[in-house]
Amino acid sequence: MRPVAQALPACLLSLATAVAALCALPLLGPLFADADWWRGPASAVVLLAVVGAAAQWVRLPAAVAPVLQLVALTAAVTARHAPDAALLGVLPTPAAAKRLIGLVLAGVLDIRTNVIPVPATDGIVLLVTLLLGVLTVSAHLMAVALRVPGVAGAALLSLVAVPLTVHHEGVGRSAFATAAAGFLLLFAVDSAVRAAAWGPRTTPRGGREARGRAAVAAGLWGLGAAGTAAVCVVLALLVPALVPGLASGSVFSLVEQLRAGGRTVTTVDPLTSLRGSLSSHGNRRVLEYHTSDPDPEYLRTHVLDTFDGETWTMSPVEAAAEDRLNGTIPRSPGLSGGSAGTSVTTDVTVSAEVRGMDFLPLPYPSSDVQVTGEWYVDPDTLMVFSPDGEAAGLTYRVTSTASTPDGDALRSAASAASLRVDQRYLDLPPLSAEVARLTEDITADAASPFDQALALQDWFTGGDFTYDLDPPRVPGGTDPLAHFLLDSRTGYCQHFASAMAVMARHLGIPARVAVGYTAGEHVGSDRWTVRESDAHAWPELYFAGYGWLRFEPTPGAGQPNAAPPDYAAAAPERTPAGEPRETAGPEPSTAPERTPAGEPQETAAGEDSRDGERFSADPAADADSVDGGWGAAAFAAAAAVAAALLAVPALVRHLVRALRWQRSRGAAESARAAWSELRDDLVDLGWEWNPAHSPRTVERLLLARGPVADRARAALHRIVAAEEAVRYAPHTPAVPDLAEDCRTVRRALAASSPPLSRVRAVLLPRSLWASRPRRVDARGMQTRGGRGAHRDPHA
């Protein structure tokens, strides 16, 4: 066992790495709805720290510690998630492995189908534990064995990419500061360990003046380090502040006021959030409201006005001072005084569990919103939003207008050519000829823009369409819109709303896509409840004098709480093709329920079928119902990760060799590089190396090991002669092709070594961490390092 003085630095590095991993854990906090999600991952990190420190204390080879840590991680997750199927509760068995794989697949499914913040299910917690565990093991290898703490810290700080990618608020100040503190602690411990390796610090001689100069130098060094850190922090904040595309997340909100004008507000993609809400397992309550309207209007949050040929996006909105909400909302664009309806008051209370709601759900059109906090209104779309806060737990009052336009009046509304509306609501990339022809055929018998809108709506709700949250994938190179309308005819509200809005624009009707919630469930008197499953998307079309009006192309069987407004409920008497239609739309009870492939879908006993997806109470059973390719994909991913980890030492060794030769520009540098390469090649293959031996002695001992080819013998002699010239000659003669000589000797050494040694030299080159010298026994053979050994001057 090592003496305490030698083992303690490595143990401290191991513990500092674990502390850095724990400090990075809060970066994932905003992604979870449950407060105790961190217990499992944190316990695993603590266990890995203990195992890593113990391996350093007993001086195990550097390659053994990661293996022991991975074994400990496997035992930890087995004991936590599958103890009854494991041997002694910790050792994995085939049954335990099957359960863990099922939980991993269930966690992947939970991530795909839940909106952030996600519940801390066993599958998701297991995934986070494995992710953090592998990162901790990698960081331990980098910081302790390879002594590159910067790479180790970067591996742990890579967790910051997760919330920046999937969460609209980015990374919070406290979480970022905590992770940065752990990163700096790792650097500080590594610096202290390196400084301690130089031995005890000596007291400056020369009296008080010398000690004063030393103190001044130390102070200047500290100020320089602090100045460097300050410059890095300032640049990290200023660069994103001056580049609008980089300023997302609360970290950069500290300097957003440096920009001129209002603040550009970014939010999570509304369509992505919609998909997550509809697929959520929990179907949590989003809000409750009391209203005087017996037939409440939808609650709109976002307006998407830009179509790029594949998807709809929202134009940026700015929190300008003149748009600060003070109660009254600007008049709805295009709404004339004669079309005003009955005033409706709605009191909304948002659930405290909701996360990331920075756009208020409001009935449209609203005229007054009484809400606390800093909220702004977009004068064009009337969206109400906040650049900093969110609506969780908020209560606000909305005054809106309940209007039922007259169909005849809508038919006589001004034509599209005379509408005063922003051109962006008519902009449309070129459509495929099939989609354009289909749109014109559907509306061939329509006499007005309003009749065209009704014809489109009726075609979707009465046509052969299937509502499904998991529509078939679009083949590569295929127009997504044409594939949906002509081939698959399978999708959910996003697809129906997007398609109708595009087809309306093709006809010259201004259109956009609204995202929000349906009216929800009537739970008594004037009270309504809105849940995640009520998330919805619908098209809004513009008619002069009435402004933006809602239509409902989504089949009623998909979302029971979705229904067309009264003015759009009456469908045309005949289809565009001229054939009589018996009903305006399919009855929910007779709507076809089929899979994307067109085969009937049955619901097994004990399962809850909703919106075409099947869920069971057992997450492992859900994982088994996922496509069979999941198992193969998971195995392939695990194999790829394992192969990548195995390749890291070989890649590092190759990089060290390349950098060594790149820096060798003169004769002396080339000779030293060749001698260092010879030493590292011998160490990698497990051959004997003694830094006390002269170059001539090293050559004699190597040649004495066995027969050596003439070419390799000559190459070895040139390397030895070059090293002798560096050590003893006044001038070092240039020796060409020393790098080729090293390759020749390396091949000869490998040919004389056992196969296992050759494999180990490639996958786990010892020269990367075998930095301590070795001592010579009575026979001149090497043993482990001791006091009598001398360090190689070129080590």
N, C-alpha and C positions, 0 to 999 in steps of 0.2 A: 504494500500500500504506500502511496506517496506520502511524504511528509506533509503536514498541514500547510506549511508555507507554500508548497508547490501546488497542492490540490485546490487551495482556497480561491485563487483567481479564476480558474476555469468554472468552479461552482458558482461564483458570483456572476460570471457571464451567463451561465445557464439560467439562473434565477432572474437576471435582468431581462433576458429574452422573454421569459414567461410573463413578467410584469408588463413588458411592451405589448404582448399579445392581449393581456387583460385590458390594457388601456385602449386598445383598438376596438374592443367589443362594443362600447357604446355607439360606435358609428352605425351599427345595425339596429339600434333601438327604435327609430321612427318607423321601421317596417313592420313592427309587431303590435297587435292590439292588446296582448296580455303582458302584464308587468313582470312576470317571473320567468320569461322565456330564456333568460341568460344563465340560469342555474346549471343546466346540463353542460353547455359549452365551457363555462368558467371552471366547473369541476374537472373537466377533461384537461384543460390547460394547466391547472394546478398539479394534476397527476403527472403530466408530461414534464413539468418542471422538476418534480421530485426524482423521476426516473433519469432525466438528463443530468441533474446534479450528482446523483449517486454514481452514474457511469463515469463522470469526470473524477469523482473522489477515489474510485478504485482503479483509475487509469486504464480503462478499457480502450481498445482501438477506436479511433474516431468513427470508423464505418459501422461499428457495432451499436453505438448509442442511438442513431435513428431507427435501427431495426427494433431495438428494445422499446423505443417510444411508440412505434407503430403497433407493436404487440400489446403494449399497455393501452393504447387508444382502442384497439379492437376489443380488449377485455372490458374496458369501461363502457363502451356503447352496448356491448352484449349484456352486461350486468344491469344497465339502465332500461333497455328496451326489450330484451328477450331473456330474462333470468330463468323463467320456468322451462325454457327449451334448451338451456345451456348446461354443460357439465360443471357441477359445483357452482352454478349460477353465474360464472364468468367466462368459462372456456367455450368458444363457439362450436356448435355441432351443426350438421347439415340442416336440421330443423330450425335452429337459431339463425343460421345464415339465410335460409329462405324467408324467415320473418323479417330480418333486417333489410333484405333486398326488396321485399314487399313494401316496407315502410318508406324506403328511399323512393320507390316509384310513386307511392301515394303522396309523398312530399312534393315530388315534381308536379304531380297532378294538382295538388293544392295550390302551388305557386302559379300554375297556369290559369286556374279557374277562380282564384280569389282576388279581390281588389285590395290594395294596400290601404290601411294596415291589415296584415293577414293574421288569422288566429294561430297561436303557438301549438299547432298539432304535433303529434309525435313524429310524423314524417318530416315536417319542416325543421323541427328542433334537431332531429338526427342529421339532416343535411348540413345545418349550420355547425353542429359539433364536428362532423367529419371535415368540413371545410376549414374551420379554425384549427382543428388538430393537425391537419396536413400542413397548413401555413406555419404553425408553431414548430413542427418538426423541421421543416425547411429552414426557418429562421434560426433554429438552434444549430443546424449543420453549418449555415453560413457564418453565424456570429462566433460560435465556439470552435468548430473544427477548422474552417477556412479563414476565420478572422477577417471577415468582410462585413462588419455590422451595417454598413450603408445598404448593401443588398438585402440583408435580413430585415431591416426596417422598412425598406420599400415593399417587400413581400407582405408585411403586415399592414402597411398603409394602403395596399391595393384594395382593402375592404372599403375604402372611401368611394371607390368606383360604383359600388352597389347602390347606395342611396342616391348618388348623383345621377345614376342611369334610370332608376325606376321610381324615385320619389320626387314629387314636384317641389318640395321644400329644400331638397339637397341635404347638406350637412349642417347641423346646428353648431353654434359657437362652442358650447361646453364640450360636446363630443369631439369636435376637432381639436380643441385645446388639450383634452385629456389624451387623445392619440398622439399629438405632437409631444406632449410631456413624456410619454412612454418611449417614444423614439429618441428624444434627447437623453433620457436616462440611460438607454442602451449605449449610446455614444459615450456618455460620461464614464460609465463603468469600463468600457473597452479602453478609453484613454487612460484611466487610472491603472488598469492592469498592465498596459504597455509601459507606462511610466515606472511602475513598480519593478518591472523586469530589469531595469537598469541598475537596480540596487538602491541602497539607502542614499538619501540626499545629503550632500556634504555642505557644511557651513562655509560661506564665503570667507576667505582670509583677507586680512587687510584692515580689520577694525570696522568701526561704525560706518565709514564712508563706503566701503565695499558692500556691506550689507544694505546700505541705502540704495546703492546702484542696483543691486539685485531686486530689491523691493519695487523700485521704479520700473525695472524691466518686466517684472511679473505683472505689475499693474497695467503697463502698456499692452502686454499680451492679452490680458483680460478685456481691456477696452477694445482691442482689435477684434477679438472673438465676438464681443457683444455688438460691435458695429457691423460685422459681417451678418450676424443673425438679424439685426434690425433692417439692413438693406434687403435681405431676402424676404422678410415679412412685408416690407413696404412694396416691393415689386410684386409679390404674390397678390396683394390687394389692389394695387393701382392698375396693373396690366388688364385684369378682367374688368375693372371699372371703366377703362377707356375703350374696351372692345365689347360692344353690346352682346355679341353672341356668346361670350364666355361668362357673363354675369348672371348666373342662376344659382339659387340657393341662398340661405340666410348668411353664409359666411361673407359674401360680397355685399350684402345689404348695408354693411358698415360704411361703405364709401359710395353708395349709389347717388348721394346728393351731389357728388362732384360733376355729374352730367348736367348739361343745360336742359331746361324744359322739364316735362313730366317724366315719371318713371315708367318704363315699358314693363308691363306685367306679363310674366310667364306662368303657365299653369300646366298641369298634367294633360296629355292628349285626351280630349273629351271622349273620343270614340274608344280609346283603350280603356278608360275608366268605365265606360258603358259596358263593354264586353266583360270586364271583371265583375261588375255589380250583378249583371244578369247570370253569370256563372257561379256566383258565390254560394257555397254550401250553407252558410248560416242564415242567409236571408234576413239580416239584421234590420231593425227599425232605423230609418233615416230621419224622419221627422213626423210630427203631428201638427194638425192645424184645425182651427175652428173657423167656419165661414158661414156667411149668410146666404150663399149661393147653393140651391139644392142640387145643381148639376155643375160642380166646380170645373174650372178650366185646368189644363195641364200646367205644371210648374216648370218653367224654362230656366236653365242655367247658362248655356252657351249657345252661340250662333256661329255656324260654320258657313263662310261666304265664298271660299276659294276652292275651285276644283281643278286639279292638275292633270286630269286624265285617269287617275287611279283612286285618289282619295280626296276627302274634303278636309280643309283646315280652316282655322280661325285667324283672321287678320289681327295683328298685334293691337292691343289697347293700352292707352297711357293714362296714368294717374295724374292728370293735370289739375292744377289748383282750381281752375274755373269749373271743373266737372265734379268737384267734391260734393257728395250727397248732403243736402240740407233738408231732406224731407220730400220736396216736390221733384217729380221726374219730368223731363221734357215731354212734349206731346208726341204721340206715336207718329212716325213719318207716314204721310199719305192718308191719315185719318181725318176726315172732314167733320165739321160740327154736326151735320145732319145725321151722321152715322153713329153718334154716341149712344150708348145703352145705359143700363141700370148700374149704379155704383154698388160695388161689393167690397166688404171689409173682411180681411182674412188675417187671423193671428196665428203665426207659425212659431213652433218651438223645435229647434234642431236637436237631435240626440247628442248627448255628451260623448258618445262613443265614436261619432263620425270624425274622420281625419281628412285633412286636405281640402275641405270645402271652402274655397275662397271666392266662389261666385254664388250669390244667393239664389235659391229656387223661388221664382216669382211667377204669378199668373201674368199673361200678356193680353192686352197692354195694361201696365200699371201706371198710376198717376201720382202716387205718394207712397213712400216707404219710410217708416219710423224705426230706426235701428241705431244702436249704440256702436261706437267705434269709428275707425277711419275707413269709410266706404266711398266709392266713386261710381259714377254712372256713365256708360258710353252713350252719347247723345244719339247715335245712329241706330244701334240695336237695342238700347235700353237695358243692357246687361248691367247688373250692380255687382261690383267686385272690390276686393281689398288687396293691396300689394303686400301687406305684412301679416294681417291676422287671418283667422279662419272662423267659420260659423259654428263650431262645435259648442253645444250648450246655449246657443243664442236664441233669444225670443224677439221677434219683430212683427210689426203690423203693416199690412199692405192694403192699399186702396186701389182697386182695379175696376175695369168696366166689363160687365157681362152683356155682350152684344150678339144678336142673331140677325145677320144681314139677310135681306130678301134676295132669293135666287134670281128673280126677274131683274132686280136692280143690278146685281152682279153681272148678269148677262149683257146689260147695256153699259157696263163700265167702259172707260176710254180704252182704245186699242193700245197695243204694246208700243206702236210707233210714236204715240203722243205722250207716253208716260214720262214723268220727271222722276227718275230714279237713278241711283248711282250705277254706272256702267259695269261695275264689278259684279253686280247681280245678274248680268246677262252674259258675261265673258264665259267662253266655253272653248276648250281645245277641239280640234277636228274629231268628230265622231266617226266610228266605222260605218260603212254604207249599210250594213245589216241593221244596226241600231237606229240609224236615221230613218230607214225605210219602215221599220217596225213602229216607230213613234208616229210617223205620218199615217200608217194604216190604222192604228188604234183610234186616232182622232179624226179620221176622214169625214165622219158624219157630224162632227161638232161644229156648231154655228158660231161660237164665241170662245174667247179664251177661258171663260169659266166652264163652259161645256167641255172644252178640251181637258181641263184639270179634272173634272168629274169622270171623263172617259178613262183617263190614266188611272185614277184611283180605283175605279170599278174593275179595270183590267187586272190590277194586282190582287184585289181582294176576292174577285170572282174567278180568277184564272187558276191554272194548275200549278200553284206555288206551294212549297212546303216550308214551314217555319222550323228552323233548326239552328241551334247555337254553334254547331260544329259543321259548317257547310263543307263540301268537297273542295280540295285545293284546286287552284287555277293552274292549268298546265302552263309550262314555260312558253313564253312568246305569244300567249293568248291575251286578248283584251279582257280584263276582268268584268267590265260591264256587259259586254256581249256574251261572255260565258255565263253570267248570272241570268240574263234575260232570255237567252236562247237555248242554253244547254242544261245547266244544273237546275235552275229555277228553285234553288234552295238557299235560304239565308235567314237572317233575323232582321229586326227593325232597322238597323244601320243600312243594310243592303237595300231594303225597300224604299226608305226615305231618300237615300243617295240617288238611286236609279230614277225615282220620280222627279227629283229636283233637276237632274241632268236633262231628262226628256222634256221637262217644262221649259228650260232655258233654250233647248233646241227649237221649241215652238215660238220663242220670243216672249215668254212669260217670265218676269223676274222671279228668281227662286233662290232659296237657301235652305240649309238643314239646321234644325234646332235640336238641342240635346237637353234632357232634363228628366222629369218624372211624369207619369200619368197621375190622375187625380188620386189614385190609391184606393184604399178600402174604407167604406163607410162603416164606422164602428158605433154609431149611436148619435141621435139628435143632430147637432151641427159639427160633429167631430169626425175627422178622417185621419187615417194612418197610412204613411207611405214607407214602403220597404225597399230593399235593394232590388228585388225582382220587378219593381215598378219603374226602374230606369228605362228610358225610352228615347228614341230618335224619330223625328217626323219632319216632313217638308213644310216650309212656309212659302206661300206664293203671294205676290203683290198685285193688288187691284186698286186702281185710283178711287179715292174717296173712302176706301175701307182699310187701306194699308195692308199689312201682312196678315194673311189668314192661314190657319192651320188646316192641313188635310191629313188623312190617315190611310196610307196604302198597305200597312202591315196587316196580314190576315188575322182575324179576331181570335182564332184558335191558339195563336202563339202567345199573346199577352191578353188575358181576359179583361184587364182593366183598361185596355185601349179601345177607343170607339171614335168614329168620325163625328165631327160637330154636326149640329142640326142642319146648317145650310148645305153641308156636303153629304148628308145621309141619303138623299134621294138620288138613285143612280139613273142613268139614261135607260129608256125603255128597250133599246136594241143595242147589240154589240156593234163595234165598228165593222165587223165582217158581215153584218146584216142578218145575223141569226138571232131569233128571240132568246132572251135570258129569263129564266123562271124566277130567280131571286137575285137580290142585289149583292149577295155574298153568301158563302157557305155557312151553315149553322155550325156552331162550335162542336156539337155532338157528332156531326157527320164529316168534319174536316178530315182529310186523309192524314194519317200519321205514318210516316215512312222514314226510313233511313236515307242518307244521301244517295245510296245506291239504288233506292227504289224498292227495297225489300221491306216487308212488314216488320215492325219492331214490337216485341212483346215485353211485358214487364213481369219479372219474376216475383214470386211471393216474397214478402219481407223487404221489398225495395221501394223506394219513392222515385217515381218517374216524373220529371219536370222538364218541359221545353225540349224534349227529344233526348235528354241525357239521363243516364241511370246512375244512381248512387246507392250504396249500401251502408250499413252501420259500421262495418269492419273496413278500415282503410286498406288493410292488406288485400281484402277481397276486391276493393275498388282497383287496386293496382293490378290484380290478375285480369280484370276486365279491360285493361288498357291494351292497345294493339300489341300483338306478340312481338313486334320489333323492339319494344322497350327493353326487354331483357337482353337482347343481343346488343342494342345500342349502349346500355349501361355497361355491359361486359367490355365492349369495344372501347368505351370511354375510360373505364378503369385500366384496361391494358395500355391505352395510349398514355395515360398519366404515369403509370408505372414505368413504361419505356422512357418517357421524358425524364423522370427522376433518375433512372439508371444512367441515362446519357449525360447528365449534368457533370459528374466528375471528369468524364472523358473529354467533354467540350472545354472544361476549364483547363485541363492539362494541355490540350491542343492550343488554347489561347495563350497560355503561359509560354509555350514553345515559340509560337509565332511572334509574340511581343519581344521575347529575348533576342531572337535573330534580327528583328526589325531595329532594335536599339543598338545593334553591333555594327558600327560604321567604320571603325578602325581595326588595325591588326590586333591590338591588345584586347579590345572588346570582343572580337570574334573568337580569340583564343579562350577567353574566360567563359564566353557563352558555350563553346564546345565542351569545355571541362565541366561546366554546370549541367549540361545535357547528359554527359556521360554519367555523372553522379546520379542524376534523377532517374535515368534509365535503369541503372543498377538497383536503386532503391525500389523502383516500381516492380521489377522482376523478383525482388526478394534476395538479391545477391548481396554479398558483403561489401560494406563501405566503411572505411576508417579515415577520417579527416587528418589523422596524424601521419598517414603514409605519404611519401613523396610520389610524384607522378611516375617515376621509374618503377617504384615498388608496386604501384597499382597495376602498371602494365605487366610486370612479371607475374603477379598473382593471378591476373585474368588469363594470361596465356598458359599458366600452369593448370588451369581447370580442365583443359582438354584441347583436342585439336581445333585449330582455327584456320579458316581459309586464308590464302595469301592476301587476297584483296582486303579482307577485314583486318588482318594483321598489319598491313601497311597503313590503313586508315587509322587504326588505334595508335600506331607509332606517331603519325603526324599530329594527332590530337595531343599526345603526351609531350612531344617536342615543342609544340606551340605553348603549352602550359609552362614547361620548364623555361622557355625563353621569356615569358611574362614575369616569372618569379626571379630569375637569376641573371638574365642578359641585360645589358644597358639599353638595347633597342630590340623591339619585337619585329622579326621579319614577317612580311605578309604571307600567309598560307592560303592559297585559293581553295574554294570548295570544302571548307570545314563543315558546313551544314550537310553536304552530301556524305562526308566521312562519318558524321554522327549517325545518319540514316543507315549507312552500311554496317557500322558497329552495332546499332540497335537491332538490326535484323539478325546479325550473327548471335548476339546475346539471346534473343528470343528463340532462335533455333536450338540453342543449347539448354533451354529452360523447359520444365515440365509444362504440359498443356494448361493445367490449372493456373500456373503462375502467369502464363501469357494472357489468359482471359482476365485474371485479376489485375494485371498491369494496365489493361485497356479500360476496364469498367471501374476499378477502384485504385487509381494510381497513388501509391503511398507517398510519393514525393510532395503531394499537395499538403500533407499535414505532418509528415515525419520530419519535424524541424529540429529535434534534439539530437546532439552528437552521440556517437557510440564509443565505447571504450574497448581497449585491446586486452585480450586475455594472454596467458602465457604462450599460446601457440600463434599469436598474431592474428587471431580471428576476432570478429566484432561481437560484442554483447551490448546490452542496453546501456544507455548513457550513464556515466558516473562522473566523479570529480576529476578523474585523471584524464578525461578526454579533452581534445582541443577542437575548437570549432573551425570548420573549413573557411578559409578567408573569402571564398566566393560563394558561400551558402546563401 
